């Protein structure tokens, strides 16, 4: 259900011949953010969210990450956790690399860009390990191999 809603949300942003592969809910933070620090400061651990962190990390937070054969799209997330209407960022796959993937109670996937990068932390509500593993598996395959 979530995958089909994400595919529908990105359909208008796809290039000719581009196909949606996988989508996931993630908390997007700085590349060097720790799993525990992100989990606490971004509210994955219930009742511990800090609004001051939201002000500092204006461009990060709860987002929907959609991977296609050519690009990674970052969308806003609705109140209910679905993909929002706002396209926040697009990163071509050739400018992105999977820097790290750790799976556990709090799973994290770190993506390095040509300049900078982001840390994706996955909420427990989404079978964190399954979503993180699906995203990491897709990103391990070079875009040219598609």
C-alpha positions in Angstrom: 0.0 0.0 0.0 2.7 2.5 1.0 4.8 1.5 -2.1 1.9 2.1 -4.5 1.1 5.5 -2.9 4.8 6.5 -3.1 4.9 5.4 -6.8 1.8 7.5 -7.5 3.3 10.5 -5.7 6.5 10.4 -7.7 4.9 9.6 -11.1 4.7 13.2 -12.1 8.4 13.8 -11.4 9.7 10.8 -13.4 11.8 11.3 -16.5 11.0 9.3 -19.7 12.0 5.7 -19.2 12.6 6.2 -15.5 10.9 3.6 -13.2 10.1 3.8 -9.5 12.0 1.1 -7.5 11.4 1.4 -3.8 10.2 4.0 -1.3 10.5 4.3 2.5 9.7 6.6 5.4 12.9 7.9 7.0 14.1 10.6 9.3 16.7 12.5 7.3 19.5 14.0 9.2 23.1 15.1 8.9 25.5 12.6 7.4 27.5 12.3 10.6 24.4 12.0 12.9 24.5 9.1 15.3 21.6 6.6 15.3 20.8 7.1 18.9 21.1 10.9 18.7 18.8 11.0 15.6 16.3 8.7 17.2 16.1 10.8 20.3 16.3 14.3 18.8 14.0 13.6 15.9 11.3 11.9 17.9 11.6 8.3 16.8 11.8 7.5 20.5 8.3 8.5 21.7 8.0 11.6 23.8 11.6 12.8 23.4 11.4 15.0 20.3 13.0 18.4 20.6 11.7 21.4 18.7 15.0 23.2 19.0 16.5 20.5 16.8 13.8 21.1 14.2 14.9 24.7 14.0 18.6 23.8 13.5 17.9 21.1 11.0 15.3 22.9 8.9 15.9 20.9 5.8 15.8 17.5 7.5 13.2 15.6 9.3 10.5 13.0 8.5 10.5 12.5 4.7 9.6 9.9 2.1 12.6 8.7 0.1 11.9 7.3 -3.3 14.5 5.5 -5.3 14.2 5.2 -9.1 16.6 3.6 -11.6 18.2 7.1 -12.2 17.6 9.3 -9.1 16.7 9.5 -5.5 13.8 11.8 -4.7 13.0 13.2 -1.2 9.4 14.1 -0.6 7.6 15.7 2.3 5.7 13.4 4.6 2.0 13.9 5.5 0.8 13.9 9.0 -0.3 10.3 8.6 3.1 9.2 7.2 2.3 9.1 3.5 4.2 10.8 0.7 3.4 14.5 0.6 3.0 16.8 -2.4 6.2 18.8 -1.9 9.4 17.6 -3.7 12.2 18.6 -1.4 15.3 17.3 -3.2 16.4 15.2 -6.2 19.8 13.5 -6.3 21.0 11.7 -9.5 22.2 8.2 -8.7 25.6 8.8 -10.3 26.3 11.5 -7.7 25.3 9.3 -4.8 26.9 6.4 -3.0 25.8 4.1 -0.2 28.3 5.1 2.6 27.0 2.8 5.3 24.0 0.6 6.2 23.5 -0.7 9.8 20.4 -2.6 10.8 19.0 -3.1 14.2 16.5 -1.6 16.7 17.2 1.7 15.0 18.4 1.1 11.4 20.4 3.7 9.5 21.5 4.1 5.9 24.0 6.9 5.1 24.1 8.3 1.6 27.1 10.3 0.5 26.6 12.8 -2.3 29.2 14.5 -4.5 29.2 17.2 -1.8 27.9 16.2 1.7 25.3 13.6 2.3 22.5 12.5 4.6 21.8 9.9 7.2 18.4 8.1 6.9 17.1 6.7 10.2 14.1 4.4 9.9 11.2 4.4 12.4 10.2 1.1 14.1 6.7 1.5 12.9 7.8 0.6 9.4 9.6 -2.7 10.1 12.7 -0.6 10.2 15.0 -3.3 9.1 12.9 -4.4 6.1 12.6 -0.8 4.8 16.3 0.0 5.4 17.4 -3.2 3.8 15.2 -2.7 0.7 16.5 0.8 0.2 20.2 -0.2 0.8 19.9 -3.2 -1.6 18.5 -1.0 -4.3 21.2 1.6 -3.8 24.0 -1.0 -3.8 23.2 -1.7 -7.5 24.8 0.9 -9.8 22.3 2.8 -11.9 24.1 1.8 -15.1 23.3 -1.9 -14.3 19.6 -1.3 -14.7 
